[in-house]
C-alpha cells in the first residue's frame, strides 16, 4: 500500500451565520475525528489552503461581531505562535521556527497579551 492511498475520509464542517449587513454573527464547526460531539461555537477563524496548481494561498479570515479587540489580539498571538509549531513540524527548520516564536512573543508583548 502506498502512503498516499486514501484509507479513510474525514469531514470538517464550518457554518457561518450572517446578519443583514453580511457580517458574521455566529460561527460553528464540527469535525468527525475531533473527539468532540456536535457543533462547537467559535468567535473567529483563520483558514488557509495551499493551491497546488496555482502555488498560492487562499485564506478565509472571519470573526463575529461579538469578538472583542482584546480577544482578537490574543487570537492573533496564538495563531502566530502555533504557526511556528506547524512550520517546525513541516520543515524541521528549528532555527526559523525559533525566530517565528520570538516574533510571536514580541507581538504578544506589544499587543499586551503577554507580560
Residue frames as a rotation matrix with the C-alpha (Angstrom) as fourth column:
UNK 1
0.579 0.815 0.000 0.00
0.815 -0.579 0.000 0.00
0.000 0.000 -1.000 0.00
UNK 2
-0.282 -0.613 0.738 1.27
0.603 -0.712 -0.360 3.46
0.746 0.343 0.570 -0.98
UNK 3
-0.630 -0.003 -0.776 1.41
0.718 -0.382 -0.582 6.11
-0.295 -0.924 0.243 1.79
UNK 4
-0.902 0.318 -0.293 -0.68
-0.385 -0.900 0.206 8.38
-0.198 0.298 0.934 -0.49
UNK 5
-0.626 0.732 -0.269 -3.53
0.308 0.549 0.777 5.89
0.717 0.404 -0.568 -0.76
UNK 6
-0.419 0.587 0.693 -6.68
-0.815 -0.579 -0.002 7.19
0.400 -0.565 0.721 0.92
UNK 7
-0.775 0.123 -0.620 -7.80
0.274 0.949 -0.155 4.69
0.569 -0.290 -0.769 3.54
UNK 8
-0.181 0.745 -0.642 -10.28
0.937 -0.068 -0.344 6.93
-0.299 -0.663 -0.686 5.37
UNK 9
-0.373 0.176 0.911 -12.22
0.414 -0.847 0.333 10.09
0.830 0.501 0.243 4.59
UNK 10
-0.328 0.254 -0.910 -12.91
0.899 -0.211 -0.383 12.67
-0.290 -0.944 -0.159 7.32
UNK 11
0.050 0.460 0.886 -15.10
0.676 -0.669 0.309 15.74
0.736 0.583 -0.344 7.07
UNK 12
-0.692 -0.184 -0.698 -14.70
0.622 -0.644 -0.446 19.15
-0.367 -0.743 0.560 8.70
UNK 13
0.043 0.819 0.572 -17.76
0.881 -0.301 0.366 21.39
0.472 0.488 -0.734 8.57
UNK 14
-0.842 -0.240 -0.483 -17.93
0.438 -0.828 -0.350 25.17
-0.316 -0.506 0.802 9.12
UNK 15
0.079 0.922 0.379 -21.19
0.939 -0.197 0.283 27.11
0.335 0.334 -0.881 9.27
UNK 16
-0.898 -0.384 -0.215 -21.31
0.428 -0.873 -0.232 30.93
-0.098 -0.301 0.949 9.30
UNK 17
0.190 0.981 -0.044 -24.44
0.976 -0.193 -0.099 32.87
-0.106 -0.024 -0.994 10.24
UNK 18
-0.787 -0.472 0.397 -24.58
0.558 -0.820 0.129 36.40
0.264 0.323 0.909 8.80
UNK 19
-0.273 0.695 -0.665 -26.60
0.459 -0.513 -0.725 39.43
-0.845 -0.503 -0.179 9.85
UNK 20
0.729 0.671 0.135 -28.40
0.460 -0.333 -0.823 41.84
-0.508 0.662 -0.551 7.46
UNK 21
0.693 -0.544 -0.474 -25.09
-0.645 -0.761 -0.071 43.61
-0.322 0.355 -0.878 6.73
UNK 22
0.832 -0.305 -0.464 -23.48
-0.062 0.779 -0.624 40.24
0.552 0.548 0.628 5.88
UNK 23
-0.167 -0.848 0.503 -21.22
-0.837 -0.147 -0.527 40.36
0.521 -0.509 -0.685 8.95
UNK 24
-0.312 0.014 -0.950 -20.63
0.190 0.981 -0.049 37.05
0.931 -0.196 -0.309 10.76
UNK 25
0.040 0.376 0.926 -22.65
-0.880 -0.426 0.211 36.78
0.474 -0.823 0.314 13.96
UNK 26
0.572 0.112 0.812 -22.29
-0.574 0.762 0.299 33.03
-0.586 -0.638 0.500 14.55
UNK 27
-0.042 -0.635 -0.772 -19.56
-0.862 0.413 -0.292 30.58
0.505 0.653 -0.565 13.57
UNK 28
0.558 0.201 0.805 -19.96
-0.612 0.754 0.236 26.86
-0.560 -0.625 0.544 14.24
UNK 29
-0.114 -0.630 -0.769 -17.69
-0.901 0.391 -0.187 23.99
0.419 0.671 -0.612 13.33
UNK 30
0.645 0.179 0.743 -17.55
-0.515 0.820 0.250 20.24
-0.565 -0.543 0.621 13.66
UNK 31
-0.148 -0.725 -0.673 -15.06
-0.938 0.319 -0.137 17.56
0.314 0.611 -0.727 12.70
UNK 32
0.669 0.498 -0.552 -15.68
-0.396 0.867 0.302 13.84
0.629 0.016 0.777 12.57
UNK 33
0.344 -0.635 -0.692 -12.35
0.582 0.722 -0.374 12.92
0.737 -0.274 0.617 14.14
UNK 34
-0.063 -0.378 0.924 -12.11
-0.378 -0.847 -0.373 15.76
0.924 -0.373 -0.090 16.69
UNK 35
-0.699 -0.112 -0.706 -13.25
0.514 0.607 -0.606 13.63
0.496 -0.787 -0.367 19.62
UNK 36
-0.877 0.458 -0.148 -15.95
-0.229 -0.669 -0.707 16.23
-0.423 -0.586 0.691 20.34
UNK 37
-0.459 0.799 0.388 -19.67
0.839 0.534 -0.108 15.66
-0.294 0.276 -0.915 19.94
UNK 38
0.525 0.850 0.033 -21.78
0.795 -0.477 -0.374 18.01
-0.303 0.223 -0.927 17.85
UNK 39
0.367 -0.303 0.879 -21.14
0.519 -0.718 -0.464 21.52
0.772 0.627 -0.106 16.65
UNK 40
-0.028 -0.459 -0.888 -18.84
0.935 -0.326 0.139 23.86
-0.354 -0.826 0.439 18.57
UNK 41
0.894 0.387 0.225 -19.22
0.439 -0.858 -0.268 27.62
0.089 0.338 -0.937 18.51
UNK 42
-0.206 -0.972 -0.112 -16.31
0.962 -0.223 0.160 29.94
-0.180 -0.075 0.981 17.74
UNK 43
0.528 0.333 -0.781 -15.91
0.279 -0.937 -0.210 33.70
-0.802 -0.107 -0.588 17.64
UNK 44
0.398 -0.470 -0.788 -13.26
-0.823 -0.562 -0.080 33.69
-0.405 0.681 -0.611 14.90
UNK 45
0.643 -0.306 0.702 -11.48
0.386 0.921 0.049 31.52
-0.662 0.240 0.711 12.38
UNK 46
0.185 -0.638 -0.747 -8.42
-0.875 -0.453 0.171 31.74
-0.448 0.622 -0.642 10.17
UNK 47
0.534 0.075 0.842 -8.26
0.194 0.958 -0.209 29.13
-0.823 0.275 0.497 7.45
UNK 48
0.067 -0.585 -0.808 -5.62
-0.855 -0.452 0.256 28.81
-0.515 0.673 -0.531 4.77
UNK 49
0.761 0.133 0.635 -5.47
0.202 0.881 -0.427 26.50
-0.616 0.453 0.644 1.76
UNK 50
-0.323 -0.867 -0.380 -2.44
-0.409 -0.234 0.882 25.94
-0.854 0.440 -0.279 -0.44
UNK 51
0.785 0.579 -0.222 -3.48
-0.405 0.206 -0.891 25.67
-0.470 0.789 0.396 -4.08
UNK 52
0.160 -0.796 0.584 -1.17
0.226 0.606 0.763 23.05
-0.961 0.010 0.277 -5.58
UNK 53
0.317 -0.021 0.948 -1.75
0.946 0.080 -0.314 24.21
-0.070 0.997 0.045 -9.16
UNK 54
0.797 0.054 0.601 -1.59
0.205 -0.961 -0.185 27.99
0.568 0.271 -0.777 -8.65
UNK 55
-0.102 -0.839 -0.535 1.05
0.869 0.186 -0.459 27.58
0.485 -0.512 0.710 -5.91
UNK 56
-0.635 -0.004 0.773 -0.59
-0.234 -0.952 -0.198 30.25
0.736 -0.307 0.603 -3.81
UNK 57
-0.883 0.288 -0.370 -2.54
0.455 0.332 -0.827 30.59
-0.115 -0.898 -0.424 -0.60
UNK 58
-0.233 0.889 0.393 -6.29
-0.007 -0.406 0.914 31.13
0.972 0.211 0.101 -0.37
UNK 59
-0.937 -0.159 -0.310 -7.34
0.309 0.035 -0.951 32.40
0.162 -0.987 0.016 3.04
UNK 60
0.144 0.965 0.219 -10.58
0.282 -0.252 0.926 32.89
0.949 -0.072 -0.308 4.89
UNK 61
-0.894 -0.343 -0.286 -10.48
0.384 -0.264 -0.885 35.12
0.228 -0.901 0.368 7.98
UNK 62
-0.007 0.950 0.312 -13.76
0.102 -0.310 0.945 35.67
0.995 0.038 -0.095 9.80
UNK 63
-0.917 -0.137 -0.375 -14.74
0.376 0.023 -0.926 36.95
0.136 -0.990 0.031 13.21
UNK 64
-0.005 0.998 -0.067 -18.10
0.933 0.028 0.359 37.53
0.360 -0.061 -0.931 14.77
UNK 65
0.156 0.178 0.972 -19.44
0.058 -0.984 0.171 40.92
0.986 0.030 -0.164 15.78
UNK 66
0.955 0.245 0.165 -19.06
-0.148 -0.090 0.985 39.93
0.256 -0.965 -0.050 19.45
UNK 67
0.395 -0.891 -0.224 -15.30
0.878 0.438 -0.193 39.27
0.270 -0.120 0.955 19.17
UNK 68
0.910 -0.093 -0.404 -13.55
0.128 -0.863 0.488 41.90
-0.394 -0.496 -0.774 21.26
UNK 69
0.675 -0.736 -0.050 -10.36
-0.491 -0.398 -0.775 43.65
0.550 0.548 -0.630 20.20
UNK 70
0.045 -0.659 0.750 -8.61
-0.967 0.160 0.199 42.11
-0.251 -0.735 -0.630 23.21
UNK 71
0.461 0.183 0.868 -9.71
-0.108 0.983 -0.149 38.61
-0.881 -0.025 0.473 22.14
UNK 72
0.993 -0.104 0.061 -8.54
0.070 0.092 -0.993 39.31
0.098 0.990 0.098 18.57
UNK 73
0.370 -0.913 0.174 -5.12
-0.874 -0.405 -0.267 40.37
0.314 -0.054 -0.948 19.85
UNK 74
-0.057 -0.360 0.931 -4.79
-0.712 0.668 0.215 37.13
-0.699 -0.651 -0.295 21.80
UNK 75
0.740 0.406 0.536 -6.13
0.085 0.735 -0.673 35.10
-0.667 0.544 0.509 18.84
UNK 76
0.865 -0.473 -0.166 -3.54
-0.327 -0.282 -0.902 36.68
0.380 0.835 -0.399 16.52
UNK 77
0.045 -0.878 0.477 -0.76
-0.999 -0.035 0.031 35.99
-0.011 -0.478 -0.879 19.02
UNK 78
0.085 0.029 0.996 -1.76
-0.399 0.917 0.008 32.36
-0.913 -0.398 0.090 19.47
UNK 79
0.952 0.265 0.155 -2.07
0.047 0.373 -0.927 31.92
-0.303 0.889 0.342 15.69
UNK 80
0.540 -0.830 -0.138 1.47
-0.697 -0.350 -0.626 33.22
0.472 0.434 -0.767 15.16
UNK 81
-0.131 -0.587 0.799 2.76
-0.924 0.364 0.116 31.00
-0.359 -0.723 -0.591 17.94
UNK 82
0.369 0.339 0.866 1.06
-0.121 0.941 -0.317 27.90
-0.922 0.012 0.388 16.53
UNK 83
0.956 -0.096 -0.277 2.37
-0.281 -0.034 -0.959 28.71
0.082 0.995 -0.060 13.03
UNK 84
0.052 -0.992 0.118 5.88
-0.986 -0.070 -0.151 28.34
0.158 -0.108 -0.982 14.43
UNK 85
-0.185 -0.050 0.981 5.00
-0.511 0.858 -0.053 24.87
-0.840 -0.511 -0.184 15.71
UNK 86
0.770 0.537 0.345 3.40
0.036 0.503 -0.864 23.88
-0.637 0.678 0.368 12.39
UNK 87
0.743 -0.547 -0.385 6.34
-0.622 -0.351 -0.700 25.24
0.248 0.760 -0.602 10.41
UNK 88
-0.222 -0.873 0.435 8.81
-0.955 0.284 0.082 23.27
-0.195 -0.397 -0.897 12.52
UNK 89
0.071 0.317 0.946 6.82
-0.185 0.936 -0.300 20.02
-0.980 -0.154 0.125 12.17
UNK 90
0.911 0.401 0.101 6.56
0.034 0.171 -0.985 20.51
-0.412 0.900 0.142 8.39
UNK 91
0.792 -0.607 -0.072 10.14
-0.325 -0.318 -0.890 21.62
0.517 0.728 -0.449 7.67
UNK 92
0.663 -0.533 -0.526 12.25
0.743 0.555 0.374 20.51
0.092 -0.639 0.764 10.66
UNK 93
-0.106 -0.669 0.735 13.76
0.415 -0.702 -0.579 24.01
0.904 0.244 0.352 10.49
UNK 94
0.251 0.174 -0.952 14.33
0.964 0.046 0.263 24.66
0.089 -0.984 -0.156 14.18
UNK 95
-0.697 -0.634 -0.336 16.17
0.664 -0.747 0.033 27.97
-0.272 -0.200 0.941 13.66
UNK 96
-0.812 0.448 0.375 13.43
-0.074 -0.716 0.694 29.73
0.579 0.535 0.614 11.66
UNK 97
0.166 0.878 -0.449 10.79
0.509 0.314 0.802 28.26
0.845 -0.362 -0.395 13.95
UNK 98
-0.116 -0.318 -0.941 12.66
0.981 -0.186 -0.058 29.75
-0.156 -0.930 0.333 16.90
UNK 99
-0.966 -0.259 0.018 12.71
0.256 -0.939 0.231 33.14
-0.043 0.228 0.973 15.14
UNK 100
-0.399 0.896 0.195 8.97
0.020 -0.204 0.979 32.95
0.917 0.395 0.064 14.46
UNK 101
0.281 0.451 -0.847 8.32
0.847 0.299 0.439 32.12
0.451 -0.841 -0.298 18.13
UNK 102
-0.548 -0.551 -0.629 10.46
0.769 -0.628 -0.121 35.09
-0.328 -0.550 0.768 19.15
UNK 103
-0.909 0.281 0.309 8.46
-0.035 -0.788 0.614 37.34
0.416 0.547 0.726 16.81
UNK 104
0.011 0.965 -0.261 5.19
0.363 0.239 0.900 35.94
0.932 -0.105 -0.348 18.19
UNK 105
0.081 -0.039 -0.996 6.36
0.997 0.007 0.081 36.73
0.004 -0.999 0.040 21.73
UNK 106
-0.892 -0.407 -0.198 7.39
0.396 -0.913 0.095 40.25
-0.220 0.006 0.976 20.69
UNK 107
-0.611 0.753 0.246 3.97
-0.044 -0.342 0.939 40.68
0.790 0.563 0.243 19.06
UNK 108
0.149 0.687 -0.712 2.24
0.707 0.430 0.562 39.31
0.692 -0.587 -0.421 22.17
UNK 109
-0.311 -0.338 -0.888 4.01
0.889 -0.434 -0.147 41.82
-0.336 -0.835 0.435 24.37
UNK 110
-0.998 -0.056 0.032 3.29
0.064 -0.902 0.427 44.73
0.005 0.428 0.904 22.00
UNK 111
-0.357 0.934 -0.021 -0.38
-0.042 0.006 0.999 43.66
0.933 0.358 0.037 21.83
UNK 112
-0.514 0.041 0.857 -0.38
-0.817 -0.328 -0.474 43.48
0.261 -0.944 0.202 25.65
UNK 113
0.663 0.678 -0.319 -1.44
-0.542 0.728 0.420 39.84
0.517 -0.106 0.850 25.79
UNK 114
0.434 -0.616 -0.657 1.90
0.711 0.682 -0.169 38.82
0.552 -0.394 0.735 27.35
UNK 115
0.976 -0.156 -0.150 3.84
0.000 -0.693 0.721 40.44
-0.216 -0.704 -0.676 30.17
